[in-house]
Amino acid sequence: MEIIEIRTKQERSEFVKLPFEIYKNNPFWIPPLNGGEMIIVDPEKNPYRQTADSKFWIVRKKGKAVGRIGAIIPHAYNAKTGENYGRITRPEFIDDDDVTDLLFKTAEEWIKSQGMTAVTGPLGFSNIDAQALLIDGFDQEPSVASVYHLPYYKNHFERLGYGKLIDWVEFNLFLEKQIPEKAARLAALVSDRYALRIERMKNKKQLRTYGREIFKLLNVSFNDLFSFVPFDDEMTEHILDSYIPVINPEFVHLVFNERNAIVGFIIPVPSMSKTMRIANGKINLRALISLMWTRKHNNIVDLCLTGVDPEYQSKGVASLLITETYKRLVARNIYIADTTGMIETNQKAIQNWKNFNHEMTKRKRCYIKMI
């Protein structure tokens, strides 16, 4: 058995393709696109390379890759929080103690050599990157904005001395054809009281126009959340280029104040889980046809991002966004919404969804280990 720091294109490909072997025939795993993952593990192309250092390794047993792990030194986040914490990222492995011992020992030693005092994770380079370990809800359909792991992963983390740092929770919301009268009244009251208007995006060109402003607001509204690293221009362009092609603009809503500044946004995306399974890591004709179909014909939507300017967070802007989104979803015969992951301490966001008929479906965890 050997561990190899990935340096070549072939080794990066081996790293990226390992989960396809581990989750082969698993009905719940959502394959990522190989191209995007290849960029993340390439030190010359990674859009987060200005704010973090990273290394990636694979373990081979009898010449076959059986485990992988990445390690991140998140300089920008540590500067913001005053911590000296490293991160492990994208761990995948067979159920073998020797494999995980070698993977985690190697990552931990490098993180410690960089002056860090603790390891956290799984976490990515940003909140939009892969983060957390699934610990409950293994039989639930994940969204493309979430992660999936096999039940034994949790056992290896805890065997190796990792304890809970924080959890994310996800809910399914079940919508009714009739929007609750109380919600409609509140939305109208908020709009009138604070001179707000809500606008639904009409096309991708309009979405691109507002994209940078949305991310500037995201940086402000998410700043105090756990693990958040502000997006610079390069990161923003990378994410816009990656996601605008698959977003249906008609579900995206923005709230403007009387000065025409964006003070809130919500980005629901019709579920792409089936499309990503068809793609199986690579965009192909069948996947493109599926994408075009699911953008218009779907019964599930993933609520990928919601943000409100801190100045307006106590003024009911979230209710206005939710109510208008509710109207659009019902008009499109969509009655199930996946909230995607919400940090368990973000009670304001969780409370918004608890006003609906809901079911908690998944729990994910970020672990910590002092080194």
QUIURNOR-V109928 format. One record per run of one state. SS is the DSSP state (~ for helix, > for strand, _ for the rest). FROM is the first residue (numbers start at 1). LEN is the number of residues. If there is no record, write none. Layout:
BEGIN
ss: <SS;SS>
from: <FROM;FROM>
len: <LEN;LEN>
END
This chain:
BEGIN
ss: <_;>;_;~;_;~;_;>;_;>;_;~;_;>;_;~;_;>;_;>;_;~;_;>;_;~;_;>;_;~;_;~;_;~;>;_;>;_;~;_;~;_;>;_;~;_;~;_;>;_;>;_;~;_;>;_>
from: <1;2;6;9;23;34;41;53;62;64;74;75;82;85;94;97;114;118;122;133;137;152;160;163;175;181;194;197;201;204;222;233;247;249;252;257;262;271;273;280;285;297;300;309;310;313;317;332;336;339;342;344;347;355;357;371>
len: <1;4;3;14;11;7;12;9;2;10;1;7;3;9;3;17;4;4;11;4;15;8;3;12;6;13;3;4;3;18;11;14;2;3;5;5;9;2;7;5;12;3;9;1;3;4;15;4;3;3;2;3;8;2;14;1>
END
